[in-house]
Every structure is written in structure tokens, then in C-alpha cells.
Amino acid sequence: MGSQRMPAAEVEVSADLVRRLVAAQHPDLAHLPVEMMANGWDNVMFRVGDALVARLPRREVGARSLVHEQRWLPVLGPRLPLPVPAPVRVGRPQFGYPWPWSVVRFLPGGVASRNPPADPRAAAAGLGAFLGALHTPASPEAPANPYRGVPLAGRAPALARCLSIVGDLVDHGAVMRVWEGAVAAPQWDGPPAWLHGDLHPANILVHDGRVSGVIDFGDVTAGDPATDLSVVWMLLPAECHDAFRDAYHAAAGRAGGDDLWLRARGWALALSLAFLAQSADDPVIAEIGRHTITAVLA
């Protein structure tokens, strides 16, 4: 079986449409140039002048996620030690465009998947501190997500599907040994923690060699922190994992045993297989998948 391709846009978003929406709903920004910036699975981004970015869903599922960002990033962002794209303006449906949309500040830097940090140990400390600050007890109103933050065993059907898709690209026996060890670890028994939900190197910014921001909170949710901690295997060399853990536990204000990190390794395994299975036309995500599963199985 071949890996899956990016889903088609349910609504085509052009620079001209964005100019019209901005001019009609935020006329003080109407003089700013609008240029295409990036096109993802769920959203398309346009630069609006030098300092702003318009973020518009291209699929209905992206619209639901964007509403979560609009609701919760203004709450979470002020207490986090790295910049996040909290909306500074919100938009409404108009001109045939059917969903809410956002204007956020432009965060300088390139994604870590293409622009890795110059000092991995400093990156480990910075990301560990960021996640330790984020992973506080979540509001009961936090968005639910059936795929992230849940007990790891719930990912078993998806893992099996991904294994069938990637075929002999991976060692199935080695995968199952790691997976079974992770699933056997005790489940998270603390209060559901705030989670980024989709933390990987394409959602981490690096500027001047340093981690400079974290983007794309569309999957923000609550649950087991191990989901986010899987980023250790995606981005950092093994010799920097201890620096990440120390910074994380210091920022979180609590100790953590091996169970948390066993589950995090299991999440890294599950997500790496999902990346490999769903990246037929996305070489960046495919490479993250290849790198992560190599690190997990090492």
C-alpha cells in the first residue's frame, strides 16, 4: 500500500480573496500587501505586510481547529516562554468563504525540520522549559481530541494500519517490541494537562540558530503530557535528552519517573509511523517520520 497524499482543499483560497476579506473586515490593514506564504493540510497562510499573517482554513476540520486556537492561545500564550501565534484579529465568513479565520503576528524563523537549531543542548533546554510551562492542569472546557493525549493503547488500531501502509520500510518486530513496552507502562494518573497536540519539528521555529517559537496549535487539547514529549526523539540527539528532561521537570515543578518517558517513546513511535504513512506528497513530514523511527528504534 502507498502512503496517503495531502487532502484536497474544500475551499480554494487565493491572495485576491484574502485581500478582499482583510479590506472589508479590517480596513486599517487594507493598504498592506498580501502574498502567499504556505499551504498545509488544514490551513493556508498569507503574509499581510511585514508583521502579520492571515491564517485561513482550507478544510472544515481546519476551521474547527482554528476556533480552538482563537479561544485558547490568548489564554495560554502569555505564560509561555516562547512566542506562539495567538490571533491579534479574527475574521468571519464573507464573499463565499464559509469559515472563521485569523490574523496572527509573523514569527521570524524557519521550521526546525529544514533549519535545525545550531546548539541542540540549548534547544533541549528551551523546549523542555516551554513544555514544562505548558503542561499545567487544563480547563475542563479544553478541546477534546480522540487521537492525542489519550491512553497510548488506544492508538493500537492506527498503529496497525500505518504498519500495513509502510510495509517493509520498517522492522515490524522491532516496532512491536518498543510498542509493547510503552503500552505496558502505567497510564498517566495526573489531571489532564494542556497539550500542543501536534508538536514536531515542522511546528517549531528556529531563528539565528535558536528555537524562537512554536506554531500550529490547531490540535490543542488536554491529556497525557507524553504525547508532546515525543518531540524529543523527533528533534534532539540522544545525548541531549537528559538536558530536555531536566529542563522540563524544573519548569513543570514536579518529578517524573520512567513511565512518562516510556509512554513518550511509544507516542514517538506511533506518530513516526503516521508521518510515514501519510506523507506521499510531503517530503518534510516523510523525513521527520524516517528520522524519528530511526531514533526510537536505536
KEKE-3310 file (N, C-alpha, C; in steps of 0.2 Angstrom, whole numbers, plus 5000, padded with zeros to 4 digits):
npx = (5004:5002:5008:4998:4991:4991:4976:4963:4959:4944:4939:4945:4957:4963:4975:4969:4956:4959:4964:4952:4944:4952:4952:4938:4935:4945:4949:4959:4970:4970:4979:4990:5002:4998:5003:5006:5011:5012:5005:4996:4990:4977:4976:4979:4991:4995:5006:5003:5008:5023:5023:5012:5002:4989:4978:4970:4957:4957:4950:4935:4938:4949:4944:4937:4948:4955:4946:4948:4961:4959:4951:4959:4973:4976:4974:4984:4996:5002:5009:5019:5036:5041:5037:5020:5008:4996:4980:4978:4969:4952:4943:4928:4915:4913:4910:4908:4917:4918:4921:4927:4942:4959:4971:4987:5002:5018:5030:5047:5059:5064:5056:5060:5063:5068:5078:5088:5091:5106:5113:5110:5109:5105:5093:5086:5085:5077:5065:5061:5059:5048:5038:5036:5031:5019:5012:5002:4988:4973:4959:4942:4935:4943:4948:4942:4951:4951:4963:4975:4984:4977:4975:4989:4987:4975:4979:4983:4975:4977:4991:4993:4987:4995:5007:5004:5003:5016:5023:5038:5046:5050:5056:5046:5046:5055:5048:5036:5041:5046:5034:5025:5032:5030:5016:5014:5018:5012:4997:4995:4991:4989:4980:4972:4983:4987:4990:5000:4998:5002:5015:5030:5045:5042:5033:5040:5049:5065:5077:5091:5098:5093:5079:5064:5051:5034:5022:5006:4994:4982:4978:4977:4974:4969:4977:4987:5004:5014:5012:5016:5029:5035:5042:5055:5062:5060:5068:5079:5096:5102:5111:5106:5095:5093:5096:5084:5074:5078:5076:5062:5056:5060:5054:5040:5039:5038:5043:5047:5044:5051:5040:5033:5042:5043:5031:5031:5041:5034:5023:5031:5035:5022:5018:5028:5026:5014:5017:5025:5016:5007:5012:5015:5016:5023:5037:5044:5037:5038:5052:5054:5047:5055:5067:5063:5058:5070:5077:5069:5070:5083)
npy = (4994:5012:5027:5040:5055:5073:5080:5086:5103:5110:5122:5134:5146:5161:5174:5186:5184:5184:5198:5205:5200:5205:5219:5222:5218:5222:5236:5245:5238:5237:5243:5235:5224:5208:5191:5175:5162:5149:5132:5121:5105:5108:5122:5138:5150:5167:5181:5197:5211:5216:5211:5203:5188:5180:5168:5155:5142:5128:5117:5110:5103:5110:5122:5120:5117:5130:5138:5133:5138:5152:5153:5148:5151:5165:5164:5154:5158:5170:5165:5157:5153:5154:5162:5161:5159:5168:5174:5191:5197:5193:5185:5183:5173:5177:5184:5172:5164:5151:5151:5155:5165:5170:5183:5183:5187:5189:5177:5177:5166:5149:5133:5120:5107:5110:5119:5116:5118:5127:5124:5110:5107:5118:5120:5109:5113:5124:5120:5110:5118:5126:5116:5111:5123:5124:5112:5112:5109:5107:5117:5112:5114:5112:5108:5093:5078:5064:5058:5062:5064:5054:5038:5027:5014:5016:5020:5009:5002:5012:5012:4999:5000:5009:5002:4993:5000:5006:4995:4985:4995:4997:4989:4977:4969:4975:4987:4982:4977:4989:4996:4987:4988:5001:5002:4994:5002:5011:5020:5038:5047:5059:5075:5080:5087:5103:5102:5104:5096:5093:5092:5094:5094:5102:5111:5119:5134:5141:5153:5163:5152:5148:5141:5148:5150:5142:5134:5132:5127:5120:5107:5108:5102:5092:5081:5066:5071:5064:5064:5076:5076:5067:5074:5074:5063:5066:5078:5080:5075:5060:5062:5074:5072:5071:5084:5090:5083:5087:5101:5101:5095:5104:5116:5112:5109:5097:5080:5067:5050:5035:5030:5040:5043:5032:5030:5042:5038:5028:5036:5043:5033:5029:5041:5043:5033:5036:5048:5043:5036:5045:5054:5055:5066:5075:5079:5084:5080:5066:5064:5068:5058:5047:5050:5050:5037:5030:5035:5031:5017:5015)
npz = (5000:4997:5003:5010:5002:5003:5008:4997:4995:5002:5000:4989:4992:4988:4985:4981:4987:5000:5001:4999:5010:5021:5018:5019:5032:5041:5039:5042:5039:5025:5016:5016:5008:5001:5001:4996:5008:5014:5012:5020:5027:5033:5033:5025:5023:5022:5020:5027:5024:5033:5046:5049:5048:5038:5042:5036:5035:5025:5024:5032:5044:5048:5050:5062:5071:5070:5077:5090:5092:5092:5103:5114:5113:5117:5130:5135:5129:5135:5147:5142:5138:5125:5110:5103:5090:5094:5090:5083:5077:5072:5059:5049:5040:5023:5007:5000:5006:5019:5033:5050:5052:5055:5060:5063:5072:5063:5065:5066:5058:5052:5050:5061:5055:5043:5046:5057:5075:5080:5092:5099:5113:5119:5113:5118:5131:5130:5124:5133:5144:5139:5137:5150:5155:5148:5151:5162:5173:5164:5158:5162:5150:5140:5123:5116:5110:5101:5097:5102:5117:5123:5132:5128:5123:5115:5103:5096:5085:5075:5074:5069:5056:5050:5050:5040:5029:5027:5026:5022:5025:5038:5052:5058:5069:5078:5080:5086:5098:5105:5106:5113:5126:5129:5130:5140:5151:5166:5165:5163:5178:5183:5183:5168:5157:5149:5131:5117:5106:5093:5091:5082:5072:5061:5066:5075:5077:5071:5073:5069:5073:5085:5095:5092:5092:5093:5083:5076:5084:5082:5086:5099:5116:5130:5141:5142:5146:5139:5125:5119:5123:5115:5105:5108:5103:5089:5086:5094:5097:5105:5116:5121:5127:5141:5146:5141:5148:5161:5161:5158:5169:5179:5175:5175:5189:5195:5198:5187:5183:5175:5168:5162:5151:5145:5139:5131:5122:5116:5110:5101:5092:5087:5081:5072:5063:5058:5051:5041:5034:5029:5020:5006:4997:5004:5008:5019:5031:5029:5030:5043:5049:5045:5052:5065:5068:5066:5077:5088:5088:5089)
capx = (5000:5006:5007:4992:4993:4988:4969:4961:4956:4937:4938:4951:4959:4968:4978:4964:4951:4962:4964:4945:4942:4955:4950:4931:4934:4950:4951:4965:4976:4969:4985:4996:5002:4996:5007:5005:5016:5012:4999:4996:4984:4971:4976:4983:4994:4997:5009:5000:5013:5029:5022:5006:5000:4982:4978:4963:4956:4956:4945:4931:4941:4954:4940:4936:4954:4956:4942:4951:4967:4956:4949:4964:4980:4976:4974:4990:5002:5006:5013:5024:5042:5042:5031:5016:5004:4990:4977:4978:4962:4948:4939:4921:4914:4911:4912:4908:4922:4912:4923:4931:4949:4963:4977:4992:5009:5023:5035:5053:5062:5062:5054:5066:5064:5073:5083:5089:5095:5114:5115:5105:5108:5101:5087:5083:5083:5072:5059:5059:5056:5042:5033:5035:5026:5013:5009:4998:4981:4969:4952:4938:4932:4948:4945:4943:4954:4951:4969:4981:4983:4973:4979:4993:4984:4970:4982:4985:4972:4980:4997:4992:4985:5001:5012:5002:5004:5023:5026:5044:5051:5052:5057:5040:5047:5057:5042:5031:5045:5045:5027:5023:5035:5027:5009:5014:5019:5006:4994:4995:4986:4988:4975:4973:4987:4987:4995:5000:4994:5004:5022:5035:5050:5039:5029:5045:5053:5072:5079:5098:5101:5090:5072:5062:5043:5030:5016:5001:4990:4975:4976:4977:4969:4971:4978:4994:5009:5019:5010:5020:5036:5038:5046:5062:5065:5060:5072:5086:5101:5101:5115:5103:5088:5094:5095:5077:5071:5079:5073:5055:5054:5061:5048:5034:5039:5037:5047:5044:5048:5052:5034:5031:5046:5042:5025:5033:5044:5028:5020:5035:5034:5016:5017:5033:5023:5008:5020:5027:5010:5003:5017:5017:5017:5025:5044:5046:5034:5041:5059:5053:5045:5061:5072:5060:5058:5077:5079:5066:5072:5091)
capy = (5000:5018:5032:5044:5061:5078:5080:5092:5109:5110:5129:5137:5152:5165:5180:5191:5183:5187:5205:5207:5199:5210:5226:5223:5217:5226:5241:5248:5234:5236:5245:5231:5219:5201:5186:5168:5160:5142:5129:5115:5100:5111:5129:5141:5156:5173:5187:5203:5216:5213:5209:5199:5183:5178:5160:5153:5135:5126:5111:5111:5101:5115:5128:5118:5118:5137:5141:5132:5142:5158:5153:5146:5154:5171:5162:5150:5162:5175:5162:5153:5156:5155:5165:5157:5163:5170:5179:5198:5199:5187:5186:5180:5171:5183:5183:5165:5160:5149:5149:5160:5165:5173:5186:5182:5191:5185:5175:5175:5160:5144:5127:5116:5102:5112:5124:5114:5123:5127:5121:5106:5106:5124:5119:5105:5116:5129:5116:5107:5123:5128:5111:5111:5128:5122:5106:5113:5106:5111:5119:5107:5116:5111:5104:5085:5076:5057:5055:5065:5064:5048:5032:5025:5008:5017:5021:5002:5001:5016:5009:4993:5002:5013:4997:4989:5005:5007:4988:4983:5001:4997:4982:4976:4965:4980:4991:4979:4977:4995:4997:4983:4990:5008:5001:4991:5007:5013:5026:5045:5047:5066:5079:5081:5093:5106:5099:5107:5091:5091:5095:5091:5099:5107:5116:5123:5139:5142:5160:5164:5146:5146:5140:5155:5150:5136:5136:5127:5124:5118:5101:5110:5098:5090:5074:5064:5075:5060:5065:5081:5074:5063:5078:5073:5059:5069:5084:5081:5069:5056:5065:5080:5070:5072:5091:5091:5081:5091:5107:5100:5094:5110:5121:5109:5109:5090:5075:5062:5043:5032:5028:5045:5043:5026:5032:5047:5035:5025:5041:5045:5028:5029:5047:5042:5028:5040:5053:5039:5033:5050:5059:5054:5072:5079:5076:5086:5076:5060:5064:5068:5051:5042:5051:5048:5030:5028:5037:5027:5010:5015)
capz = (5000:4996:5008:5008:5000:5006:5006:4993:4998:5001:4998:4986:4995:4984:4988:4980:4992:5007:5001:5000:5017:5025:5017:5021:5039:5045:5034:5043:5036:5018:5012:5016:5003:5003:4997:4998:5012:5015:5011:5024:5026:5035:5033:5020:5026:5018:5023:5026:5026:5036:5053:5051:5043:5038:5043:5033:5034:5018:5025:5038:5050:5050:5053:5069:5074:5071:5083:5096:5093:5094:5110:5119:5113:5121:5137:5136:5126:5140:5152:5139:5137:5118:5106:5099:5086:5096:5085:5085:5074:5069:5053:5049:5034:5019:4999:4999:5011:5024:5040:5053:5050:5060:5058:5069:5071:5060:5070:5062:5058:5048:5054:5063:5051:5037:5049:5064:5079:5080:5098:5101:5120:5121:5111:5123:5137:5129:5123:5139:5148:5136:5138:5157:5157:5145:5154:5168:5173:5159:5160:5160:5144:5134:5117:5116:5104:5102:5094:5106:5124:5126:5133:5122:5120:5110:5096:5093:5078:5070:5073:5064:5049:5047:5048:5034:5024:5026:5024:5024:5026:5045:5055:5062:5075:5082:5081:5091:5105:5108:5107:5119:5132:5130:5131:5147:5156:5169:5162:5166:5183:5185:5180:5161:5156:5142:5126:5110:5102:5086:5092:5079:5070:5056:5070:5079:5073:5073:5071:5071:5076:5092:5095:5093:5093:5092:5079:5074:5090:5080:5090:5107:5119:5137:5142:5145:5143:5135:5118:5117:5125:5110:5101:5110:5098:5083:5085:5098:5098:5111:5121:5124:5130:5148:5146:5140:5154:5167:5160:5158:5176:5183:5173:5177:5196:5198:5196:5183:5183:5169:5165:5157:5146:5141:5135:5126:5116:5112:5106:5096:5088:5084:5077:5066:5058:5055:5047:5035:5031:5027:5018:5000:4994:5009:5010:5025:5036:5027:5033:5051:5051:5045:5057:5072:5069:5067:5084:5093:5087:5090)
cpx = (5004:5004:5002:4995:4989:4980:4968:4958:4948:4935:4945:4952:4964:4970:4972:4958:4953:4962:4957:4943:4945:4953:4943:4931:4939:4953:4957:4971:4975:4975:4991:4996:5001:4999:5006:5012:5017:5005:5000:4990:4977:4970:4981:4985:4996:5000:5004:5005:5019:5028:5016:5005:4992:4982:4971:4962:4955:4951:4941:4934:4946:4950:4939:4942:4956:4952:4945:4957:4964:4954:4954:4971:4981:4977:4981:4996:5006:5010:5018:5030:5045:5036:5027:5011:4997:4987:4977:4971:4959:4944:4932:4920:4911:4914:4913:4913:4918:4914:4926:4938:4953:4969:4981:4998:5014:5028:5041:5056:5060:5060:5060:5068:5068:5079:5084:5093:5102:5116:5110:5104:5104:5094:5083:5081:5077:5065:5057:5056:5049:5036:5031:5030:5019:5009:5006:4991:4977:4962:4948:4935:4938:4946:4947:4946:4954:4958:4975:4979:4979:4978:4982:4990:4979:4973:4984:4981:4975:4987:4997:4991:4991:5006:5010:5003:5012:5026:5033:5049:5053:5052:5051:5041:5050:5052:5038:5035:5044:5038:5024:5026:5032:5020:5009:5015:5013:5004:4995:4989:4986:4982:4977:4977:4986:4992:4994:4997:4997:5012:5027:5039:5047:5034:5033:5049:5060:5074:5086:5100:5098:5082:5069:5054:5040:5024:5011:4998:4983:4973:4977:4972:4972:4972:4985:4999:5014:5018:5015:5028:5039:5043:5054:5066:5065:5065:5079:5090:5100:5105:5112:5097:5088:5093:5088:5073:5072:5076:5065:5053:5055:5056:5042:5033:5037:5042:5043:5048:5048:5046:5032:5035:5045:5036:5027:5036:5039:5024:5024:5035:5028:5015:5022:5030:5017:5011:5022:5021:5006:5006:5019:5019:5020:5032:5047:5044:5037:5048:5058:5051:5051:5066:5069:5060:5065:5079:5076:5068:5080:5092)
cpy = (5006:5022:5037:5051:5067:5079:5086:5097:5108:5117:5131:5144:5156:5171:5186:5190:5186:5194:5208:5206:5204:5217:5227:5222:5220:5231:5245:5244:5233:5238:5240:5225:5212:5196:5180:5166:5153:5139:5122:5110:5104:5118:5132:5148:5161:5178:5193:5208:5212:5209:5205:5193:5181:5171:5158:5145:5134:5120:5113:5109:5106:5121:5126:5119:5125:5140:5139:5136:5149:5158:5152:5149:5161:5169:5159:5155:5166:5171:5157:5156:5157:5158:5160:5162:5165:5175:5186:5201:5193:5189:5182:5178:5177:5181:5176:5160:5158:5149:5155:5159:5170:5178:5186:5186:5186:5183:5173:5169:5155:5138:5123:5110:5104:5116:5122:5119:5122:5123:5117:5106:5113:5123:5114:5108:5121:5125:5113:5112:5125:5123:5111:5117:5127:5117:5107:5110:5111:5112:5113:5108:5115:5107:5097:5083:5068:5054:5057:5065:5059:5043:5029:5019:5010:5019:5014:5001:5006:5014:5003:4995:5005:5008:4994:4994:5006:5001:4987:4989:5001:4990:4981:4973:4970:4985:4988:4978:4983:4997:4994:4986:4997:5007:4998:4996:5009:5020:5033:5045:5054:5069:5080:5088:5097:5103:5103:5102:5088:5094:5091:5096:5104:5112:5120:5127:5140:5148:5161:5158:5144:5145:5146:5155:5143:5138:5131:5123:5122:5112:5102:5106:5097:5083:5072:5068:5071:5062:5070:5079:5070:5067:5077:5068:5062:5074:5083:5074:5066:5059:5071:5078:5072:5079:5093:5089:5085:5098:5107:5099:5100:5115:5118:5109:5102:5085:5070:5055:5041:5031:5034:5045:5037:5027:5037:5043:5031:5030:5043:5040:5028:5035:5046:5038:5032:5045:5049:5037:5038:5056:5058:5060:5077:5077:5078:5082:5069:5059:5064:5061:5046:5043:5049:5041:5027:5029:5033:5020:5009:5011)
cpz = (5000:5002:5006:5006:5004:5004:5002:4997:4997:4999:4995:4989:4991:4987:4987:4985:4998:5007:5002:5007:5022:5024:5020:5029:5044:5040:5035:5041:5028:5014:5012:5011:5005:4998:5000:5002:5012:5014:5015:5023:5028:5034:5028:5024:5021:5022:5022:5029:5029:5042:5054:5046:5044:5038:5041:5032:5027:5018:5032:5044:5052:5053:5061:5074:5075:5076:5089:5098:5095:5101:5115:5119:5117:5128:5139:5134:5131:5145:5149:5138:5130:5115:5103:5095:5088:5091:5088:5082:5072:5064:5053:5042:5029:5012:4997:5003:5017:5031:5043:5051:5055:5056:5064:5067:5067:5064:5065:5063:5053:5052:5055:5059:5045:5040:5056:5068:5079:5086:5101:5109:5122:5119:5115:5129:5136:5128:5129:5144:5146:5137:5145:5159:5154:5149:5161:5168:5168:5161:5158:5153:5138:5129:5118:5110:5105:5100:5098:5113:5127:5128:5127:5119:5115:5104:5093:5086:5073:5068:5068:5057:5046:5046:5042:5028:5022:5024:5026:5025:5033:5047:5060:5069:5080:5084:5087:5098:5108:5110:5113:5126:5134:5133:5138:5153:5159:5165:5166:5171:5186:5181:5172:5160:5149:5138:5120:5105:5095:5086:5088:5075:5065:5060:5075:5075:5076:5070:5074:5075:5083:5091:5096:5093:5092:5089:5079:5080:5088:5084:5097:5110:5126:5137:5145:5142:5138:5127:5116:5118:5119:5105:5103:5105:5090:5081:5088:5098:5105:5117:5124:5127:5138:5150:5146:5146:5160:5167:5160:5165:5180:5181:5176:5185:5199:5195:5192:5183:5176:5165:5160:5151:5141:5136:5130:5120:5112:5107:5100:5090:5084:5079:5071:5061:5054:5050:5040:5031:5027:5023:5010:4996:4998:5011:5016:5031:5035:5031:5041:5053:5051:5050:5064:5073:5070:5074:5089:5093:5089:5097)
residu = (MET:GLY:SER:GLN:ARG:MET:PRO:ALA:ALA:GLU:VAL:GLU:VAL:SER:ALA:ASP:LEU:VAL:ARG:ARG:LEU:VAL:ALA:ALA:GLN:HIS:PRO:ASP:LEU:ALA:HIS:LEU:PRO:VAL:GLU:MET:MET:ALA:ASN:GLY:TRP:ASP:ASN:VAL:MET:PHE:ARG:VAL:GLY:ASP:ALA:LEU:VAL:ALA:ARG:LEU:PRO:ARG:ARG:GLU:VAL:GLY:ALA:ARG:SER:LEU:VAL:HIS:GLU:GLN:ARG:TRP:LEU:PRO:VAL:LEU:GLY:PRO:ARG:LEU:PRO:LEU:PRO:VAL:PRO:ALA:PRO:VAL:ARG:VAL:GLY:ARG:PRO:GLN:PHE:GLY:TYR:PRO:TRP:PRO:TRP:SER:VAL:VAL:ARG:PHE:LEU:PRO:GLY:GLY:VAL:ALA:SER:ARG:ASN:PRO:PRO:ALA:ASP:PRO:ARG:ALA:ALA:ALA:ALA:GLY:LEU:GLY:ALA:PHE:LEU:GLY:ALA:LEU:HIS:THR:PRO:ALA:SER:PRO:GLU:ALA:PRO:ALA:ASN:PRO:TYR:ARG:GLY:VAL:PRO:LEU:ALA:GLY:ARG:ALA:PRO:ALA:LEU:ALA:ARG:CYS:LEU:SER:ILE:VAL:GLY:ASP:LEU:VAL:ASP:HIS:GLY:ALA:VAL:MET:ARG:VAL:TRP:GLU:GLY:ALA:VAL:ALA:ALA:PRO:GLN:TRP:ASP:GLY:PRO:PRO:ALA:TRP:LEU:HIS:GLY:ASP:LEU:HIS:PRO:ALA:ASN:ILE:LEU:VAL:HIS:ASP:GLY:ARG:VAL:SER:GLY:VAL:ILE:ASP:PHE:GLY:ASP:VAL:THR:ALA:GLY:ASP:PRO:ALA:THR:ASP:LEU:SER:VAL:VAL:TRP:MET:LEU:LEU:PRO:ALA:GLU:CYS:HIS:ASP:ALA:PHE:ARG:ASP:ALA:TYR:HIS:ALA:ALA:ALA:GLY:ARG:ALA:GLY:GLY:ASP:ASP:LEU:TRP:LEU:ARG:ALA:ARG:GLY:TRP:ALA:LEU:ALA:LEU:SER:LEU:ALA:PHE:LEU:ALA:GLN:SER:ALA:ASP:ASP:PRO:VAL:ILE:ALA:GLU:ILE:GLY:ARG:HIS:THR:ILE:THR:ALA:VAL:LEU:ALA)
# end
